[in-house]
Amino acid sequence: MVLALLLLSAWAWGQAPRPLSPEEAFGVVRAYLGQGNLEQIYKFEYGLKKKEGWLVYEFQLAGVEVWLEAGSRRVVLYRPKKPPKHLAEPHIPFPKALGLVRARYGEPWKLELKPKPKEGLLVWEAKGPFGEAWLEAATGKEVFRR
């Protein structure tokens, strides 16, 4: 019985798709949208949507929110979304912020352009196995890490 379970779990593990990089996941989303580029992204998140029970890659870009289900690699949510006002403020584009986060801390599961009103900052907020870090949005300089 135990041997059967071990063999079954090894088979299931081999069947699970490998996680996609943000760029690969967005390539699937871009094909679905028929347009778009990485520089338009202001939020990327990879994680479980508890209410729906889906493991998804979430993207928000000017005018739309899209969820890509990780297992099937199908778009499971598409909805128009009004772009936030802070997108008009100077900031480095998503690909550059992602590159800085990877080089300094590792692969993030969340990267979002967010205003921090209490601190008077606009930041790229990164979260991952490394914890949390904020990069000043216009320069990419680290302003917070825990």
C-alpha positions as CSV (number, residue, x, y, z in Angstrom):
1,M,0.0,0.0,0.0
2,V,2.7,2.5,1.0
3,L,4.8,1.6,-2.1
4,A,1.7,2.2,-4.3
5,L,1.2,5.6,-2.7
6,L,4.8,6.5,-3.2
7,L,4.7,5.5,-6.9
8,L,1.5,7.4,-7.4
9,S,2.8,10.6,-5.8
10,A,6.0,10.3,-7.8
11,W,3.9,10.0,-11.0
12,A,1.7,12.9,-10.0
13,W,4.8,15.1,-9.2
14,G,6.1,14.3,-12.7
15,Q,2.8,15.3,-14.2
16,A,2.6,18.7,-12.5
17,P,3.6,21.6,-14.8
18,R,6.7,23.5,-13.7
19,P,6.0,27.1,-12.5
20,L,6.3,29.7,-15.2
21,S,8.4,32.9,-14.9
22,P,6.4,36.1,-15.0
23,E,7.5,36.6,-18.6
24,E,6.4,33.2,-19.7
25,A,3.0,33.5,-17.9
26,F,2.5,37.0,-19.5
27,G,3.3,35.5,-22.9
28,V,0.2,33.2,-22.5
29,V,-1.8,36.2,-21.3
30,R,-0.6,38.4,-24.2
31,A,-1.7,35.7,-26.6
32,Y,-5.1,35.7,-25.0
33,L,-5.4,39.5,-25.1
34,G,-4.0,39.8,-28.6
35,Q,-1.8,42.7,-27.4
36,G,0.1,44.0,-24.5
37,N,3.7,44.2,-23.3
38,L,5.6,43.7,-20.1
39,E,6.1,47.4,-19.6
40,Q,2.3,47.9,-19.1
41,I,2.2,45.7,-16.0
42,Y,1.8,47.4,-12.7
43,K,1.0,44.2,-10.7
44,F,2.2,40.6,-10.9
45,E,1.3,38.0,-8.3
46,Y,1.6,34.3,-8.2
47,G,-0.4,32.6,-5.5
48,L,-3.5,30.8,-4.3
49,K,-6.9,32.6,-4.6
50,K,-8.5,31.0,-1.6
51,K,-12.1,31.8,-2.4
52,E,-11.8,30.2,-5.9
53,G,-9.3,27.5,-4.9
54,W,-7.1,28.4,-7.9
55,L,-3.4,28.8,-8.1
56,V,-3.0,31.7,-10.5
57,Y,-0.6,34.2,-12.1
58,E,-2.4,37.6,-11.7
59,F,-1.6,40.5,-13.9
60,Q,-2.9,44.0,-13.8
61,L,-2.0,46.3,-16.6
62,A,-3.6,49.5,-17.9
63,G,-7.3,48.9,-18.2
64,V,-7.5,45.1,-17.4
65,E,-6.9,42.4,-14.8
66,V,-6.2,38.9,-15.9
67,W,-5.7,35.6,-14.0
68,L,-4.0,32.7,-15.6
69,E,-4.6,29.4,-13.8
70,A,-1.3,27.8,-13.1
71,G,-2.2,24.1,-13.8
72,S,-4.2,24.4,-16.9
73,R,-2.5,27.6,-18.2
74,R,-5.9,28.9,-19.1
75,V,-7.2,32.5,-18.5
76,V,-9.8,32.1,-15.8
77,L,-10.6,35.7,-15.1
78,Y,-10.6,38.8,-17.4
79,R,-12.1,42.0,-16.3
80,P,-11.7,45.7,-17.2
81,K,-10.1,47.6,-14.4
82,K,-9.7,51.4,-14.3
83,P,-6.0,52.2,-14.2
84,P,-4.9,53.7,-10.8
85,K,-3.9,57.4,-10.8
86,H,-0.3,56.6,-9.6
87,L,0.5,55.1,-13.0
88,A,0.9,58.6,-14.3
89,E,3.8,59.2,-11.8
90,P,7.4,58.6,-12.9
91,H,8.5,55.0,-12.4
92,I,10.8,52.4,-13.9
93,P,8.9,49.8,-16.0
94,F,8.0,46.4,-14.7
95,P,10.8,44.5,-16.5
96,K,13.5,46.7,-15.0
97,A,11.9,46.5,-11.5
98,L,11.7,42.7,-11.9
99,G,15.3,42.5,-13.0
100,L,16.4,44.5,-10.0
101,V,14.4,42.4,-7.6
102,R,15.8,39.2,-9.1
103,A,19.4,40.4,-8.9
104,R,19.2,41.6,-5.3
105,Y,16.8,39.1,-3.6
106,G,15.7,36.3,-5.9
107,E,12.4,35.4,-7.7
108,P,9.4,37.3,-6.4
109,W,5.9,35.9,-6.1
110,K,4.5,39.4,-6.0
111,L,5.7,42.7,-7.6
112,E,3.4,45.7,-7.5
113,L,3.6,49.4,-8.1
114,K,2.0,50.9,-5.0
115,P,1.7,54.3,-3.4
116,K,2.7,54.4,0.3
117,P,1.0,57.6,1.4
118,K,2.2,57.4,5.0
119,E,5.8,57.4,3.8
120,G,5.1,59.8,0.9
121,L,6.5,57.2,-1.6
122,L,5.6,55.4,-4.8
123,V,7.3,52.0,-4.7
124,W,7.7,48.7,-6.4
125,E,6.7,46.4,-3.5
126,A,8.3,43.0,-3.9
127,K,7.4,39.9,-1.8
128,G,8.9,36.4,-2.1
129,P,10.9,33.8,-0.2
130,F,13.3,36.7,0.7
131,G,10.6,38.6,2.6
132,E,9.5,42.0,1.6
133,A,11.4,44.9,-0.1
134,W,10.4,48.2,-1.5
135,L,12.2,49.9,-4.4
136,E,11.7,53.6,-4.9
137,A,9.6,53.6,-8.1
138,A,11.4,56.3,-10.1
139,T,15.0,55.0,-9.4
140,G,14.9,51.4,-8.2
141,K,16.8,52.3,-5.0
142,E,16.0,50.1,-2.1
143,V,14.1,52.0,0.6
144,F,12.8,49.2,2.8
145,R,13.5,45.6,3.5
146,R,12.3,43.1,6.1
